[in-house]
Amino acid sequence: MDYVEFEKAIDFLGILTRTSKKDLKKKYLKLSKKYHPDSETGSTLKFQELQEAYDLVYAYMDSFEFLCTKEEFMEQNPFFTNYKNWK
């Protein structure tokens, strides 16, 4: 995978900001209904492109590594206020 492929997949899926795996799957299911070859607006080529885009982004999200630092935690959870348990 290179960045150009990743960028095309993101554009195809319509991802504009940070997203979760759950939201990614929702987008995929919505688009799969639209592009499924058996639907009126469907296309085998578009459906295959959707599947490849989803697989690529999902694989990227699966292999993403998180830093276990306070800064990253606060970035991911900006409304968390109980700092006493954080070490």
N, CA, C and O of each residue as an XYZ file, in Angstrom:
348
protein
N       0.851     -1.167      0.000
C       0.000      0.000      0.000
C       0.898      1.232      0.000
O       1.894      1.286      0.722
N       0.540      2.213     -0.812
C       1.210      3.492     -0.742
C       0.168      4.570     -0.424
O      -1.029      4.288     -0.377
N       0.626      5.789     -0.210
C      -0.287      6.833      0.251
C      -1.325      7.187     -0.804
O      -2.456      7.526     -0.455
N      -0.977      7.118     -2.072
C      -1.925      7.442     -3.139
C      -3.103      6.470     -3.108
O      -4.256      6.886     -3.225
N      -2.816      5.176     -2.951
C      -3.887      4.178     -2.844
C      -4.748      4.439     -1.608
O      -5.976      4.363     -1.661
N      -4.084      4.746     -0.503
C      -4.799      5.023      0.744
C      -5.702      6.243      0.586
O      -6.850      6.230      1.031
N      -5.190      7.292     -0.043
C      -5.963      8.522     -0.249
C      -7.174      8.262     -1.150
O      -8.256      8.788     -0.889
N      -7.009      7.469     -2.192
C      -8.120      7.116     -3.075
C      -9.185      6.334     -2.309
O     -10.381      6.557     -2.502
N      -8.754      5.423     -1.446
C      -9.700      4.632     -0.650
C     -10.483      5.525      0.306
O     -11.693      5.363      0.465
N      -9.797      6.460      0.938
C     -10.455      7.393      1.861
C     -11.490      8.240      1.108
O     -12.609      8.436      1.583
N     -11.106      8.732     -0.056
C     -12.029      9.530     -0.867
C     -13.237      8.705     -1.306
O     -14.371      9.181     -1.249
N     -12.998      7.480     -1.740
C     -14.088      6.628     -2.200
C     -15.086      6.355     -1.082
O     -16.295      6.336     -1.310
N     -14.572      6.144      0.127
C     -15.436      5.864      1.274
C     -16.055      7.131      1.868
O     -16.961      7.048      2.697
N     -15.575      8.290      1.453
C     -16.140      9.550      1.943
C     -15.750      9.876      3.366
O     -16.533     10.483      4.096
N     -14.562      9.488      3.775
C     -14.097      9.761      5.131
C     -13.434     11.134      5.143
O     -12.473     11.379      4.414
N     -13.967     12.038      5.990
C     -13.458     13.401      6.029
C     -12.596     13.682      7.249
O     -11.680     14.501      7.185
N     -12.876     13.019      8.347
C     -12.135     13.252      9.590
C     -11.831     11.910     10.235
O     -11.975     10.860      9.609
N     -11.419     11.956     11.468
C     -11.181     10.712     12.195
C     -12.439      9.875     12.198
O     -13.554     10.392     12.257
N     -12.243      8.590     12.133
C     -13.393      7.688     12.142
C     -13.031      6.425     12.910
O     -11.857      6.081     13.051
N     -14.036      5.757     13.393
C     -13.823      4.506     14.114
C     -14.101      3.337     13.175
O     -14.653      3.516     12.089
N     -13.717      2.156     13.600
C     -14.003      0.964     12.801
C     -15.513      0.785     12.650
O     -15.998      0.362     11.601
N     -16.236      1.108     13.700
C     -17.696      0.977     13.677
C     -18.293      1.906     12.615
O     -19.165      1.497     11.848
N     -17.823      3.152     12.574
C     -18.320      4.103     11.582
C     -17.877      3.713     10.169
O     -18.628      3.886      9.208
N     -16.680      3.197     10.050
C     -16.188      2.732      8.755
C     -17.088      1.616      8.225
O     -17.441      1.602      7.046
N     -17.453      0.692      9.092
C     -18.311     -0.413      8.674
C     -19.690      0.097      8.259
O     -20.269     -0.404      7.295
N     -20.223      1.092      8.980
C     -21.524      1.672      8.618
C     -21.464      2.289      7.222
O     -22.368      2.092      6.410
N     -20.390      3.038      6.948
C     -20.222      3.639      5.617
C     -20.127      2.558      4.554
O     -20.732      2.665      3.487
N     -19.370      1.525      4.852
C     -19.210      0.419      3.902
C     -20.563     -0.241      3.604
O     -20.886     -0.487      2.441
N     -21.344     -0.525      4.632
C     -22.634     -1.182      4.431
C     -23.586     -0.307      3.618
O     -24.314     -0.800      2.756
N     -23.571      0.990      3.900
C     -24.430      1.918      3.154
C     -24.034      1.952      1.681
O     -24.887      1.877      0.797
N     -22.733      2.065      1.426
C     -22.263      2.111      0.043
C     -22.404      0.762     -0.657
O     -22.611      0.716     -1.870
N     -22.296     -0.336      0.092
C     -22.430     -1.651     -0.539
C     -23.859     -1.863     -1.047
O     -24.064     -2.530     -2.061
N     -24.833     -1.305     -0.355
C     -26.216     -1.385     -0.840
C     -26.376     -0.584     -2.130
O     -27.100     -0.985     -3.041
N     -25.693      0.546     -2.191
C     -25.775      1.409     -3.371
C     -25.085      0.775     -4.580
O     -25.618      0.810     -5.689
N     -23.905      0.198     -4.368
C     -23.101     -0.298     -5.482
C     -23.229     -1.797     -5.756
O     -22.602     -2.303     -6.687
N     -24.019     -2.507     -4.974
C     -24.156     -3.950     -5.183
C     -24.661     -4.204     -6.602
O     -25.580     -3.524     -7.059
N     -24.081     -5.161     -7.295
C     -24.471     -5.433     -8.688
C     -25.955     -5.751     -8.883
O     -26.481     -5.563     -9.980
N     -26.629     -6.223     -7.852
C     -28.047     -6.560     -7.978
C     -28.970     -5.360     -7.778
O     -30.173     -5.473     -8.014
N     -28.441     -4.218     -7.351
C     -29.292     -3.043     -7.148
C     -29.374     -2.225     -8.436
O     -28.587     -2.423     -9.361
N     -30.342     -1.301     -8.483
C     -30.555     -0.479     -9.682
C     -29.336      0.374    -10.016
O     -28.970      0.511    -11.183
N     -28.713      0.943     -8.993
C     -27.557      1.815     -9.212
C     -26.250      1.057     -9.090
O     -25.181      1.664     -9.016
N     -26.326     -0.252     -9.070
C     -25.159     -1.089     -8.821
C     -24.226     -1.242    -10.005
O     -24.581     -1.015    -11.161
N     -23.026     -1.636     -9.656
C     -21.986     -1.863    -10.654
C     -20.981     -2.841    -10.069
O     -20.516     -2.661     -8.943
N     -20.649     -3.859    -10.816
C     -19.668     -4.835    -10.340
C     -18.328     -4.170    -10.099
O     -17.649     -4.461     -9.114
N     -17.948     -3.275    -11.003
C     -16.666     -2.583    -10.885
C     -16.628     -1.691     -9.640
O     -15.655     -1.710     -8.886
N     -17.701     -0.906     -9.431
C     -17.747     -0.025     -8.258
C     -17.799     -0.835     -6.963
O     -17.183     -0.457     -5.966
N     -18.529     -1.941     -6.978
C     -18.626     -2.779     -5.788
C     -17.266     -3.378     -5.445
O     -16.893     -3.445     -4.274
N     -16.536     -3.807     -6.451
C     -15.192     -4.349     -6.232
C     -14.253     -3.245     -5.715
O     -13.439     -3.487     -4.825
N     -14.372     -2.046     -6.272
C     -13.555     -0.921     -5.820
C     -13.871     -0.577     -4.366
O     -12.969     -0.268     -3.587
N     -15.149     -0.633     -4.004
C     -15.565     -0.389     -2.627
C     -14.953     -1.423     -1.692
O     -14.425     -1.072     -0.636
N     -15.020     -2.679     -2.069
C     -14.470     -3.756     -1.235
C     -12.974     -3.571     -1.021
O     -12.476     -3.745      0.091
N     -12.261     -3.218     -2.081
C     -10.818     -3.006     -1.974
C     -10.499     -1.802     -1.090
O      -9.560     -1.847     -0.295
N     -11.276     -0.728     -1.224
C     -11.062      0.468     -0.402
C     -11.306      0.150      1.072
O     -10.527      0.543      1.940
N     -12.394     -0.564      1.341
C     -12.715     -0.935      2.723
C     -11.623     -1.816      3.316
O     -11.171     -1.582      4.437
N     -11.202     -2.821      2.571
C     -10.157     -3.731      3.058
C      -8.861     -2.981      3.359
O      -8.205     -3.249      4.365
N      -8.497     -2.050      2.494
C      -7.268     -1.297      2.663
C      -7.325     -0.416      3.916
O      -6.396     -0.421      4.724
N      -8.407      0.331      4.073
C      -8.539      1.225      5.236
C      -8.670      0.418      6.519
O      -8.088      0.784      7.540
N      -9.426     -0.674      6.483
C      -9.584     -1.507      7.669
C      -8.248     -2.113      8.102
O      -7.933     -2.160      9.291
N      -7.475     -2.571      7.127
C      -6.156     -3.138      7.437
C      -5.248     -2.069      8.044
O      -4.479     -2.352      8.963
N      -5.337     -0.849      7.533
C      -4.549      0.253      8.092
C      -4.957      0.505      9.546
O      -4.106      0.668     10.420
N      -6.267      0.534      9.790
C      -6.756      0.781     11.149
C      -6.375     -0.367     12.081
O      -6.103     -0.140     13.260
N      -6.353     -1.580     11.572
C      -6.004     -2.740     12.387
C      -4.541     -2.726     12.822
O      -4.206     -3.157     13.925
N      -3.684     -2.230     11.950
C      -2.257     -2.269     12.264
C      -1.737     -0.966     12.861
O      -0.535     -0.836     13.094
N      -2.616     -0.003     13.111
C      -2.199      1.258     13.699
C      -1.765      1.039     15.137
O      -2.440      0.344     15.896
N      -0.667      1.617     15.504
C      -0.157      1.480     16.860
C      -0.433      2.761     17.642
O      -0.279      3.865     17.119
N      -0.835      2.605     18.871
C      -1.108      3.746     19.732
C       0.030      3.931     20.716
O       0.598      2.966     21.225
N       0.345      5.163     20.968
C       1.306      5.469     22.020
C       0.534      5.535     23.326
O      -0.554      6.109     23.369
N       1.052      4.984     24.346
C       0.364      4.980     25.644
C       0.878      6.124     26.498
O       1.336      5.915     27.621
N       0.802      7.317     25.969
C       1.252      8.492     26.706
C       0.046      9.297     27.157
O      -1.049      9.157     26.612
N       0.254     10.122     28.136
C      -0.811     10.978     28.639
C      -1.308     11.920     27.550
O      -2.508     12.176     27.454
N      -0.395     12.439     26.727
C      -0.767     13.376     25.672
C      -1.716     12.726     24.654
O      -2.723     13.317     24.264
N      -1.379     11.515     24.237
C      -2.243     10.844     23.269
C      -3.583     10.470     23.904
O      -4.630     10.580     23.267
N      -3.544     10.032     25.150
C      -4.784      9.702     25.842
C      -5.703     10.919     25.904
O      -6.902     10.809     25.648
N      -5.140     12.083     26.244
C      -5.949     13.298     26.350
C      -6.463     13.733     24.972
O      -7.561     14.279     24.863
N      -5.690     13.496     23.948
C      -6.136     13.832     22.598
C      -7.306     12.942     22.196
O      -8.247     13.406     21.552
N      -7.252     11.672     22.569
C      -8.322     10.739     22.232
C      -9.545     10.904     23.130
O     -10.663     10.595     22.715
N      -9.345     11.387     24.348
C     -10.425     11.529     25.336
C     -10.387     12.930     25.945
O     -10.040     13.079     27.117
N     -10.738     13.960     25.170
C     -10.569     15.330     25.663
C     -11.451     15.692     26.865
O     -11.157     16.662     27.563
N     -12.515     14.942     27.118
C     -13.410     15.279     28.222
C     -13.129     14.481     29.489
O     -13.859     14.600     30.473
N     -12.087     13.678     29.469
C     -11.708     12.890     30.630
C     -11.124     13.824     31.677
O     -10.206     14.587     31.379
N     -11.639     13.776     32.895
C     -11.191     14.715     33.923
C     -10.593     14.041     35.149
O     -10.079     14.741     36.022
N     -10.635     12.720     35.258
C     -10.115     12.051     36.427
C      -8.652     11.663     36.186
O      -8.357     10.558     35.729
N      -7.754     12.585     36.500
C      -6.321     12.358     36.246
C      -5.640     11.563     37.357
O      -4.497     11.140     37.188
N      -6.299     11.352     38.467
C      -5.666     10.711     39.609
C      -5.227      9.275     39.314
O      -4.234      8.804     39.868
N      -5.959      8.585     38.448
C      -5.631      7.199     38.143
C      -4.613      7.061     37.010
O      -4.172      5.954     36.703
N      -4.249      8.152     36.406
C      -3.309      8.120     35.286
C      -1.882      8.132     35.805
O      -1.519      9.007     36.591
N      -1.071      7.180     35.380
C       0.317      7.119     35.848
C       1.260      7.199     34.700
O       2.474      7.163     34.896
